[in-house]
Amino acid sequence: MKTSEDISQKKEQYGIGTQAWATLCHNCGICKFANKKPDSTFNKIMVWHRTWCPGWNSHTKVFGLKPLS
């Protein structure tokens, strides 16, 4: 598990744009909403969206994988 010190060190490695996208993704409730119903069409769209989403990509760089539930 990452500690807050590890995360802050990792944040410093990336530019302000990457940090901003990562923070937006971290605070976004759309993934949580989509994952409440895993068989829904909306969740399937979100799974596809994650393959190219700049927020998701930045989040995985800065914070690691986001818990999906």
ABEGO torsion letter per residue (X at the ends): XBBAAAAAAAAAABBAAAAAAAAAAAABAAAAAAAABAABAAAAAAAAAAAABAAAAAAAAAAEBBBAX
